[in-house]
């Protein structure tokens, strides 16, 4: 069973030592858990910004990310890794063109 956006899940993400672990954790649970917890429009990957709660939720995610950075500010405020290309079959999004790796 998923813990979604529970404090325990947030704490688990904050405990991650590296960006490569922390960011996917935040994206996977507190992020999707918030969308699913609200339901309705917030569960639609394309039109969820039409729900005013979207912006409150994403501001909260920014705070979680800042809380993670603040645990080792010197090293983490400039730490980022990975790509900006999402998975091939994200719900609500079409597959990316075959010419993009």
C-alpha positions as CSV (number, residue, x, y, z in Angstrom):
1,X,0.0,0.0,0.0
2,X,1.3,3.4,-0.9
3,X,1.8,6.0,1.8
4,X,1.2,8.8,-0.7
5,X,1.8,12.2,0.8
6,X,2.0,11.1,4.5
7,X,4.6,12.6,6.8
8,X,6.3,9.2,6.9
9,X,6.8,9.4,3.1
10,X,8.0,13.0,3.2
11,X,10.5,12.1,5.9
12,X,11.7,9.1,3.9
13,X,12.4,11.5,0.9
14,X,14.1,14.0,3.2
15,X,16.4,11.3,4.5
16,X,17.8,10.6,1.0
17,X,21.5,11.6,0.8
18,X,21.7,12.3,-2.9
19,X,19.6,14.2,-5.4
20,X,19.4,11.2,-7.6
21,X,17.4,9.5,-4.8
22,X,15.6,12.4,-3.2
23,X,14.1,13.8,-6.3
24,X,12.5,10.6,-7.6
25,X,11.2,10.0,-4.1
26,X,9.5,13.4,-3.9
27,X,8.2,13.1,-7.5
28,X,6.9,9.5,-6.9
29,X,5.1,9.8,-3.6
30,X,4.3,13.2,-2.1
31,X,3.8,14.5,-5.6
32,X,1.5,11.9,-7.1
33,X,0.0,11.2,-3.6
34,X,-1.2,14.8,-3.5
35,X,-2.7,14.7,-6.9
36,X,-4.5,11.3,-6.2
37,X,-5.5,12.4,-2.7
38,X,-7.5,15.4,-4.1
39,X,-8.8,13.4,-7.1
40,X,-11.0,14.7,-9.9
41,X,-9.2,17.3,-12.1
42,X,-6.0,17.0,-10.0
43,X,-5.6,13.4,-11.3
44,X,-5.5,14.5,-14.9
45,X,-1.8,15.0,-16.0
46,X,-2.8,17.5,-18.7
47,X,-5.5,19.6,-17.1
48,X,-4.6,19.5,-13.4
49,X,-3.3,23.1,-13.5
50,X,-7.0,24.1,-14.0
51,X,-7.6,23.2,-10.3
52,X,-6.4,26.0,-8.0
53,X,-5.2,23.4,-5.5
54,X,-2.5,22.4,-8.1
55,X,-0.5,25.5,-7.3
56,X,-0.8,25.1,-3.5
57,X,0.3,21.5,-3.9
58,X,3.3,22.3,-6.1
59,X,4.4,25.1,-3.8
60,X,4.4,22.5,-1.0
61,X,6.6,20.3,-3.1
62,X,9.0,23.2,-3.6
63,X,9.1,23.5,0.2
64,X,9.9,19.8,0.6
65,X,12.7,20.1,-1.9
66,X,14.0,23.2,0.0
67,X,13.8,21.3,3.3
68,X,15.9,18.6,1.6
69,X,18.4,21.1,0.4
70,X,18.6,22.9,3.8
71,X,19.9,19.7,5.4
72,X,23.2,20.2,3.6
73,X,22.8,23.6,2.0
74,X,26.4,24.1,0.9
75,X,26.4,20.9,-1.2
76,X,22.7,20.7,-2.2
77,X,21.7,24.1,-3.5
78,X,23.7,23.5,-6.7
79,X,23.2,19.7,-6.9
80,X,21.0,18.3,-9.7
81,X,21.3,15.3,-12.0
82,X,19.5,13.3,-14.6
83,X,17.6,14.2,-17.7
84,X,14.7,16.4,-18.4
85,X,13.0,13.6,-20.5
86,X,10.1,11.8,-18.8
87,X,9.3,8.1,-19.1
88,X,7.9,6.9,-22.4
89,X,4.4,6.2,-21.3
90,X,3.5,8.7,-18.5
91,X,-0.2,8.7,-17.8
92,X,-1.9,11.5,-19.6
93,X,1.0,12.1,-22.0
94,X,1.6,10.7,-25.5
95,X,4.7,8.6,-26.1
96,X,7.7,10.8,-27.1
97,X,8.8,10.7,-30.8
98,X,11.1,7.8,-31.7
99,X,13.8,10.3,-32.8
100,X,14.3,11.5,-29.1
101,X,16.5,9.2,-27.0
